[in-house]
Each structure stands twice: as C-alpha cells, then as structure tokens.
Amino acid sequence: MKIIEIEAIPFAIPYRKPLRFASGEVSVAEHVLVRVHTDDGIIGVAEAPPRPFTYGETQRGIVAVIETVFAPQLAGLTLLDREMMVARLNRTIGNPTAKAAVDMAIWDALGKTLQMPVTDLLGRYTDRLRVSHMLGFDEPATMVAEAEKMRENYGIATFKVKVGRRPIGLDTAVVRALRERFGDEIELYVDGNRGWSSSESLRAMKDMADLDLLFAEELCPADDVVGRRWLVEHLDVPVIADESVPTAADVTREILGGSATAISIKTARTGFTWSRRVHHLAEGLGIDVVMGNQIDGQVGTACTLAFGAAHELTSRYAGELSNFLDMSDDLLAEPLQIRDGYLHTSPNAGIGIEIDPDKLARYRVDR
C-alpha cells in the first residue's frame, strides 16, 4: 500500500456556455486529474478544479506544486499514513485544491485496495443525495427556462441562484421569476460570491423576503467583518459561509464571530480528510451544512457525492451535484446519471468511477 508515484495531468473541456457569477466567469474546465500509484498496482484518482479568482490557484500552479513539492513529500508513505500526509502537505501554505485532490486520490486508492467504496469507509449514512442545480447570471426568462429543463429532464427541485450584480434588481427579478413560475414546487437559495456590499445585501434580501429562500450564501466580502455580522443580525434566513471557510479554523472564526450561521463543505478544497474535520466541527456547533460545488467535473462530483452520502448532516439538504451537465464532455467511462432529482452512490470500490483513457488522451493538454 505504499505510494510510489503521484501524477498531475492537466486537461481542458469546454462548457456548453460560459458560467457567469460575481467573482468570475468560466468557459473551459481547465482542471487537473490527479493519479496516485501504489506498489500494489492500484491507481487512485481525483480532480482538482482551480479557481484563481477564489483561491489563487491555476492549472499550471496545481501541476507544479504536486509534481515538485507534494509527490516527493508523500512518496514512500502508505495509504494509511493520513496524519503524516496532512502534516507534510500542511508545510505548504495555501494550495487547497491541489491538497484536496491528492488526499481524495489517496482515499480512492485505499478503497480500491480494500475493495470497499469510499463512502463506506467514511460512514455511509445513505446511498443517495438530492441534487441542487446552480443557475448562473442571465436574463430571468432564460434562467427560468433552464430550471424548467432541469425539472423536466432530471427531476431537480432545488436551485441555487447566483446573485451579486448591480443594480440588485437584476438578480432579485430572477429569483422572483423563478418563484412565480414554480411556486412551492422548488427550493431556492441565493449565492452572492461576495459581490454585494453588506447594505446592498440587506436591501436585496428585504426585496426577496416573501420568496421563502432556503439560504443566503456569501453575499458580501469575507473581509467586511463588521458588515457581515451586521447583515446576519438583520436576516432571518440562514447565512452560509463558503469561500470564507476553507479550513476548520475559518469555520470557527466565522460562526463564533457571528458572520455566518451555516457552512458549505466542498471536497474540492478540503478533500475527505479535512472535510471530516469541518463536518465534525459543524456537528459540534450545531449548524447546517450544504455540500457545495466548485464547478467540478464528474470526477469531482463523484467525490462530493461519496462524502455527502456518508453523513446524516451532509445529506439533509440537496447537494450541488449537477454542474457537470454544463460541460460538453467529461472523463468518465460511465457518466454519472441524475434520476428523479437524485444521484446514487456507486457500489464499486473507491470513489466508484473509471477514467476513459481515450477521453483523457483527447482532452489532456500536456502532450
């Protein structure tokens, strides 16, 4: 079970249309496939989706730090040496997505070695998660039409609406149009990606007070310490911290400081090992958790599903598991299938996925 090699393979797959939100725009999934090889011939895989406008990581940076720093540090460790792995990875500041992908690929290799699904190793509370779909910036009619398609084709009944534009009426009109079209058939929540000020956020939330929103996520900047606390005090909707809580320490700061009342766990930035720590902290604090999405492909989505289904707390709400539908293709030999609004975990060992070698050869950009 010794780690003998770690690969970082950059690949690029276009989106069907650009995804627009307050902190940036994505038209191509320029991600990194991480493969961990063991001396038993096992290969564990995971996906690193860089988000330079959120965490400062780039595709080339992820490849470089894995190949030149992480791979040498972890070579020779066994798949069970997770605390030593964490200690060595933590020597390097930042790089959360690169660390997370290495961690999840190690868990995938462990599951394959033991012939057990990773979600079983993590706890397996359920075998499925309800799916939430993210709606990026567009006109109200276009976003309503996309929601209609998701309802009809996949049975999705929870939608996260990107907000944060100016004037705020651009976004409140979208949310209102969705509620008027679907009524109580769907759950709605909003995500500002830190785009508004605290005062703008409060005005927008008052405008939407009658729309029965489930959550409000990262409406204003994380460094607006006083403004965020003031906003939370004036809202009766749970406020999710996302980009502002990449570590368990950050969760403690935001929740105890009164800047948020719920959190998003993204395995793309905290892997499985660090996500467990965040999850247990959330349990202890008694706060809600949503399984978030970093615009992952199907590899990353399978990781989110495996972790979310493993715990009761992370499976209470719909997980953000559908953004791979916006990609023109993916790397899996057997694509994930959303049915009746759910994604089901795989009974296969590890994360339960298999990379299609032909697709990887087609989309990798290092050859």
C-alpha positions in Angstrom: 0.0 0.0 0.0 3.0 2.3 -0.4 2.7 5.4 -2.6 5.3 5.3 -5.3 4.1 8.0 -7.7 1.7 10.9 -7.9 0.7 12.3 -11.4 -0.9 15.6 -12.1 -2.4 15.7 -15.6 -3.8 19.0 -16.9 -6.9 18.7 -19.2 -9.4 21.1 -20.7 -13.0 20.5 -21.6 -15.2 23.4 -22.9 -18.5 24.3 -21.2 -21.6 24.4 -23.4 -22.0 28.0 -22.4 -20.0 30.3 -20.1 -20.9 30.2 -16.4 -21.1 33.7 -15.0 -21.1 34.8 -11.4 -20.0 37.7 -9.3 -16.4 36.5 -8.7 -15.7 35.5 -12.3 -16.6 33.6 -15.5 -15.7 30.1 -16.7 -15.9 28.9 -20.3 -13.5 26.0 -20.2 -12.9 23.5 -17.4 -9.1 23.7 -17.2 -8.8 21.1 -14.4 -6.1 18.6 -13.3 -6.6 14.9 -12.9 -4.5 13.5 -10.0 -3.4 9.9 -10.0 -1.8 8.2 -7.0 0.0 4.9 -7.8 0.9 2.3 -5.2 3.4 -0.5 -5.2 0.4 -2.9 -5.4 -0.5 -1.6 -8.8 -3.5 0.4 -7.5 -4.3 3.8 -9.0 -6.4 6.3 -7.1 -7.9 9.3 -8.9 -9.4 12.7 -8.1 -9.9 16.0 -9.8 -8.5 19.5 -8.9 -10.6 22.4 -10.4 -8.5 25.6 -10.0 -10.4 28.8 -9.2 -7.8 31.6 -9.4 -10.4 34.2 -8.5 -11.3 32.4 -5.3 -8.2 30.6 -4.0 -5.5 31.9 -6.2 -4.7 28.5 -7.8 -4.1 28.0 -11.5 -3.9 24.8 -13.6 -0.2 25.2 -14.1 0.3 26.0 -10.4 -1.5 22.9 -9.3 0.5 20.7 -11.6 3.8 22.3 -10.4 3.1 22.1 -6.7 2.0 18.4 -6.9 4.9 17.3 -9.1 7.7 19.3 -7.3 6.5 19.5 -3.7 3.8 17.1 -2.8 4.8 14.0 -4.7 8.3 13.9 -3.2 7.0 14.5 0.3 4.5 11.7 0.1 6.5 9.1 -1.8 7.1 6.0 0.5 4.1 6.7 2.8 1.4 4.1 3.0 -2.3 4.8 2.2 -3.0 4.6 5.9 -0.4 7.3 6.9 -3.1 10.0 6.6 -2.0 12.1 9.6 1.6 12.2 8.3 0.3 13.1 4.9 -1.7 16.0 6.4 1.4 17.2 8.3 3.6 17.2 5.2 1.0 18.8 3.0 0.4 21.5 5.6 4.0 22.6 5.4 3.0 24.3 2.2 0.8 27.4 2.6 -2.4 27.6 0.5 -2.9 25.3 -2.5 -6.2 23.9 -1.0 -7.5 22.4 -4.3 -4.2 20.7 -5.0 -4.0 19.2 -1.5 -7.6 18.1 -1.6 -7.2 16.2 -4.9 -4.1 14.4 -3.6 -6.0 13.5 -0.4 -9.0 12.2 -2.3 -6.9 10.2 -4.7 -5.2 8.5 -1.8 -8.7 7.6 -0.3 -9.7 6.3 -3.7 -6.6 4.1 -3.8 -7.3 2.9 -0.2 -10.9 2.0 -1.1 -9.7 0.1 -4.2 -7.1 -1.7 -2.1 -9.6 -2.8 0.5 -12.3 -3.4 -2.1 -14.7 -1.1 -0.4 -16.5 2.1 -1.5 -15.0 5.3 0.0 -18.4 6.3 1.2 -18.5 3.1 3.3 -15.1 3.9 4.7 -16.3 7.4 5.6 -19.6 6.2 7.2 -22.3 5.6 4.6 -25.4 7.2 6.1 -27.3 6.8 2.8 -26.8 5.7 -0.8 -28.1 8.9 -2.5 -28.2 12.7 -2.3 -30.8 15.1 -3.6 -29.4 17.3 -6.3 -29.3 21.1 -6.4 -28.5 22.9 -9.6 -26.7 26.2 -9.9 -28.1 28.9 -12.2 -25.5 31.5 -13.4 -26.1 35.1 -14.5 -28.6 35.6 -17.3 -32.0 37.1 -18.1 -35.0 35.9 -16.0 -36.7 34.1 -18.8 -33.5 32.3 -19.8 -32.9 31.2 -16.2 -36.5 30.1 -15.8 -36.2 28.0 -19.0 -33.0 26.4 -17.7 -34.8 25.5 -14.4 -37.7 24.1 -16.4 -35.3 21.9 -18.3 -33.6 20.6 -15.2 -37.0 19.9 -13.6 -38.3 18.0 -16.7 -35.1 16.1 -17.6 -33.6 15.3 -14.2 -36.3 15.9 -11.6 -34.2 18.6 -9.8 -36.3 20.6 -7.4 -33.6 22.7 -5.6 -31.9 25.7 -7.3 -29.0 27.9 -6.2 -29.2 31.2 -7.9 -26.1 33.3 -8.5 -26.6 36.9 -7.4 -24.3 39.9 -6.8 -24.9 42.1 -9.8 -25.6 45.8 -9.8 -28.3 47.1 -9.6 -29.6 44.5 -7.3 -32.9 44.4 -9.1 -31.2 42.4 -11.9 -30.9 39.4 -9.6 -34.0 39.9 -7.4 -36.1 39.8 -10.5 -34.6 36.4 -11.5 -35.4 34.9 -8.1 -38.9 36.3 -8.1 -39.5 35.0 -11.7 -38.4 31.5 -10.5 -40.7 31.5 -7.5 -43.6 32.8 -9.6 -43.1 30.1 -12.2 -42.7 27.1 -9.8 -44.4 28.2 -6.6 -43.6 25.8 -3.8 -42.6 23.0 -6.1 -38.9 24.1 -5.7 -36.4 25.2 -3.1 -34.5 28.3 -3.8 -31.4 29.9 -2.3 -29.0 32.6 -3.4 -25.2 32.9 -3.6 -23.6 36.3 -4.0 -19.9 35.2 -4.3 -19.1 38.3 -2.2 -20.4 40.6 -5.0 -22.6 43.0 -3.0 -21.8 45.2 0.0 -23.5 44.4 3.3 -26.0 47.2 2.8 -26.8 46.1 -0.8 -27.2 42.6 0.5 -29.7 43.6 3.1 -31.8 45.6 0.6 -31.8 42.6 -1.8 -32.8 40.2 0.9 -35.6 42.5 2.0 -36.8 42.7 -1.6 -36.9 38.8 -1.6 -38.3 38.4 1.9 -41.6 37.0 0.6 -39.9 34.4 -1.7 -39.2 31.7 1.0 -35.5 31.4 0.5 -33.7 28.4 2.0 -30.3 30.1 2.5 -28.2 33.1 1.5 -24.6 32.4 0.7 -21.5 34.7 0.8 -23.5 37.9 -0.1 -20.7 40.3 0.8 -16.9 40.1 1.1 -15.3 38.0 3.8 -13.1 40.9 4.9 -16.1 43.1 5.6 -16.0 41.8 9.2 -18.4 44.4 10.8 -20.8 44.4 7.8 -21.2 40.6 7.7 -22.0 40.5 11.4 -24.5 43.3 10.9 -26.1 41.6 8.0 -26.5 38.3 9.8 -28.1 40.1 12.8 -30.7 41.6 10.4 -31.7 38.4 8.5 -34.0 35.5 9.4 -32.6 33.3 6.6 -29.6 31.1 7.4 -26.4 32.6 6.1 -23.9 30.2 4.5 -20.2 30.8 4.7 -18.4 29.2 1.7 -15.2 30.8 0.3 -14.6 32.3 3.7 -14.3 28.9 5.4 -11.7 26.8 3.7 -10.5 25.3 7.0 -11.9 24.2 10.3 -10.3 27.2 11.9 -12.0 29.5 9.5 -15.4 27.9 10.3 -14.8 28.5 14.0 -13.9 32.2 13.3 -16.9 32.9 11.1 -19.5 31.1 13.2 -18.4 32.2 16.6 -17.8 35.7 15.3 -21.4 35.9 14.1 -20.6 36.3 10.4 -22.5 33.2 9.3 -24.9 30.6 10.7 -24.3 27.7 8.2 -21.4 26.4 6.1 -20.7 24.9 2.7 -18.3 21.9 2.6 -16.5 21.4 -0.7 -14.4 18.3 -1.1 -12.7 20.1 -4.0 -11.0 22.3 -1.4 -10.9 20.2 1.7 -10.7 16.6 0.3 -12.0 13.9 2.5 -9.6 14.2 5.5 -10.0 17.9 6.1 -13.8 17.8 5.2 -14.3 15.3 8.0 -12.8 17.7 10.5 -15.0 20.5 9.2 -18.0 18.2 9.3 -17.4 17.1 12.9 -16.9 20.8 13.9 -20.2 21.7 12.3 -21.9 18.9 14.3 -20.4 20.2 17.5 -21.5 23.8 16.7 -25.0 22.6 15.7 -25.0 24.4 12.3 -26.4 23.4 8.9 -24.2 22.1 6.2 -24.6 22.2 2.4 -22.4 20.1 0.1 -21.0 22.7 -2.3 -19.6 22.5 -5.8 -16.5 24.2 -7.2 -17.8 23.8 -10.8 -16.4 20.2 -10.6 -16.5 17.7 -13.4 -17.9 14.3 -12.9 -14.8 13.0 -11.1 -15.1 15.8 -8.5 -18.9 15.4 -8.3 -18.4 11.7 -7.5 -16.2 12.7 -4.6 -18.7 15.2 -3.3 -21.4 12.5 -3.5 -19.3 10.0 -1.7 -18.6 12.3 1.2 -22.1 13.8 1.4 -23.8 10.4 1.4 -21.6 9.2 4.2 -23.0 11.5 6.9 -26.5 12.4 8.1 -25.7 16.1 8.5 -24.4 16.5 4.9 -27.3 14.6 3.4 -30.1 16.7 4.9 -30.1 19.2 2.1 -29.7 18.9 -1.7 -26.1 18.8 -2.7 -24.7 20.9 -5.5 -24.0 18.0 -7.8 -25.1 18.9 -11.3 -22.7 21.4 -12.8 -21.0 18.8 -14.9 -24.2 18.9 -17.0 -22.9 22.3 -18.3 -19.7 20.6 -19.7 -19.6 19.5 -23.3 -17.9 16.2 -22.2 -16.1 14.5 -19.3 -13.5 11.9 -18.5 -15.6 9.0 -17.1 -16.1 5.7 -18.9 -19.6 5.5 -17.4 -21.1 9.0 -16.9 -23.0 9.9 -13.8 -26.7 9.8 -14.1 -29.2 12.1 -12.2 -32.6 10.4 -11.9 -35.7 11.8 -10.3 -33.6 14.5 -8.7 -31.1 12.2 -7.1 -27.5 11.0 -7.6 -26.8 7.5 -6.2 -23.5 6.3 -4.9 -21.6 3.6 -6.7 -21.2 0.1 -5.2 -17.8 -0.1 -6.8 -14.6 0.2 -4.8 -13.0 3.5 -4.1 -14.9 6.6 -5.3 -16.6 4.2 -7.7 -15.5 5.7 -11.1 -13.3 4.7 -14.0 -11.5 7.1 -16.3 -11.9 6.6 -20.0 -8.3 6.5 -21.4 -9.4 7.7 -24.8 -11.1 10.8 -23.4 -8.2 11.6 -21.2 -5.9 11.3 -24.2 -8.2 13.6 -26.1 -8.5 16.4 -23.5 -5.2 16.4 -21.7 -3.1 19.4 -22.6 0.4 18.3 -21.6 1.1 16.3 -24.8 
